[in-house]
């Protein structure tokens, strides 16, 4: 693995960690820190886009099959969602930074809640695009039937537990701006459930791309 790929991978891990930290924010737990880390995440996301400029240059070259079109739709949706996060953050920035002339409104809060929830889902799906090939290679490297069975059982176990976690986390309710369910907040529980939900979304992308590839064959 070359330096550029290692740097991109490290950047992705840091961004995802910051995103989970921001999603764990609760009123009264440090709005200034939340704002500063949000700025850092925004800067890293722009850096991520800059490092992948070759992808955007290739958008108008070659033919589009279902797999490539899926990549394009997901990536564009992620960028649109990021813009919505930025807009809502700016609209509420006066609550965090004294120099900002903007102050929070109900629309801005709702947009921020909605866009950050979708950002979590879309960025997890985006990671699934990158891990699809890795999962395929690991599965193909298993030659013994017993190893393949263990791999499939682990995959299924993570899928089921991730599906359960996905429908129990607050971020999922925020996808549709459903009323909040007030429950005692446990930080460990939050991270475990969100990571399981992310694994579920990664596996969904893997199964989807595997299906498209199988149909093509």
Secondary structure, DSSP 8 states (H G I E B T S, - for coil): --HHHHHHHHHHHHHHHHHHHHHT--TTS-HHHHHHHHHHHHHHHHHHHHHTHHHHHTTTSS---HHHHHHHHHHHHHHHHHHHHHHHHHHTGGGT-TT------HHHHHHHHHHHHHHHHHHHHHHHHHHHHHHHHHHHH--SHHHHHHHHHHHHHHHHHHHHHHTTSHHHHHTTT---------HHHHHHHHHHHHHHHHHHHHHHHHHHHHHH-
